[in-house]
Each structure stands twice: as C-alpha cells, then as structure tokens.
Amino acid sequence: MAETTISSERALDLTVAFHPDEDGGFWAECLEIPSCVSQGETEEEVAANIKDAIDACLAVIFEDRLRQVMESRDLSEVNLVGISKQERISVPAPHFVKEAVA
C-alpha cells in the first residue's frame, strides 16, 4: 500500500477503493479516513462524490483538532511583556486541493 503524502501544494495523496454496488452503480471509500464513503451511478460520478466527501471529512477533522488544541492552551501563562496590542482575528481555515485524489 502506498504511503499517504502531503506535498508542498497542500494536496494529499489518499487511497480510494472503488466497489461495485450490488444494487447497481458504485461506492467508494477513502482508506485513510474512517467512515469516509460515497456512492454514484458511474465510476466518474463516484470519483467526484468521494472527493467532496474527503474534503468535508478533512474540514471536520481539522476543525475538531484545532478546537482541541485551542481548548488545551492556557493563555494565562503567555508572557505578555512587551506586547502593544492583543486582539482576536478571523481567518479562513486552510483547505485541501480537491484534485488531490485521482
């Protein structure tokens, strides 16, 4: 099995397994992300659908992990000497390139 890699372009190379559905069409699963599955009538459709599913799963994983890190960080222990200003800013969360899975 190939290793999962992260390139400098922030694209992931993930393993997707395609399966024929017994009721017709296909279903696919991303082997590195538990419960990340999708389906479609054709292999092309399921390929597009699993890319969307992977993107959604990664967004949830990222958000959950970031929340854990933020909740575990005790800002009361941060040395604020020499800081002229402190404020909270909103930034867009990074996302992965949808073309990462072929």
GIVENQUI-V507001 format. One record per residue. RES is the residue in one letter. SS is DSSP state (a for helix, b for strand, c for the rest). OMEGA is omega in whole degrees, -180 to 180 (none if undefined). D_FIRST is the distance of its C-alpha to the first C-alpha in Angstrom with 1 decimal. Layout:
res: <RES	RES>
ss: <SS	SS>
omega: <OMEGA	OMEGA>
d_first: <D_FIRST	D_FIRST>
//
This chain:
res: <M	A	E	T	T	I	S	S	E	R	A	L	D	L	T	V	A	F	H	P	D	E	D	G	G	F	W	A	E	C	L	E	I	P	S	C	V	S	Q	G	E	T	E	E	E	V	A	A	N	I	K	D	A	I	D	A	C	L	A	V	I	F	E	D	R	L	R	Q	V	M	E	S	R	D	L	S	E	V	N	L	V	G	I	S	K	Q	E	R	I	S	V	P	A	P	H	F	V	K	E	A	V	A>
ss: <c	c	c	c	b	b	c	c	c	c	c	b	b	c	c	b	b	b	b	b	c	c	c	c	c	b	b	b	b	b	c	c	c	c	c	c	b	b	b	b	c	c	a	a	a	a	a	a	a	a	a	a	a	a	a	a	a	a	a	a	a	a	a	a	a	a	a	a	a	a	a	a	c	c	a	a	a	c	c	c	c	c	c	c	c	c	c	c	c	c	c	c	c	c	c	c	c	a	a	a	c	c>
omega: <-180	178	172	-180	175	-179	179	178	-179	175	178	171	-177	-180	178	177	179	-178	171	178	-178	177	-177	-178	-176	169	-178	177	174	-173	-180	-177	-179	177	178	-176	175	-180	178	-179	-180	177	179	180	-180	177	178	-179	-179	175	177	179	178	179	179	179	179	178	179	179	179	-178	179	-179	179	178	178	180	-178	-180	-178	-178	179	-177	179	180	180	179	-178	179	178	178	-179	-177	174	177	177	178	176	177	177	178	177	178	-178	-180	-176	-180	-175	-178	180	none>
d_first: <0.0	3.8	6.5	9.3	12.3	15.9	18.1	21.8	22.6	21.2	18.6	15.2	12.0	10.6	8.5	11.3	11.7	15.1	17.4	20.9	23.5	26.0	28.8	27.8	25.6	22.0	20.1	16.9	15.0	13.0	10.4	11.1	14.8	16.4	19.0	18.2	19.0	21.3	22.9	24.9	27.0	25.0	21.4	22.9	24.5	21.6	19.5	22.4	22.9	19.3	19.8	23.0	21.6	18.9	21.8	24.0	21.6	21.0	24.8	25.4	23.0	24.6	28.1	27.7	26.4	29.1	31.7	30.7	31.0	34.3	35.7	35.0	36.7	40.4	42.2	45.4	44.4	43.7	46.4	48.2	50.8	51.2	49.5	51.8	50.0	47.3	46.0	43.1	41.5	39.2	36.2	33.7	30.3	27.5	25.2	22.0	22.3	21.8	20.4	17.3	15.2	15.6>
//
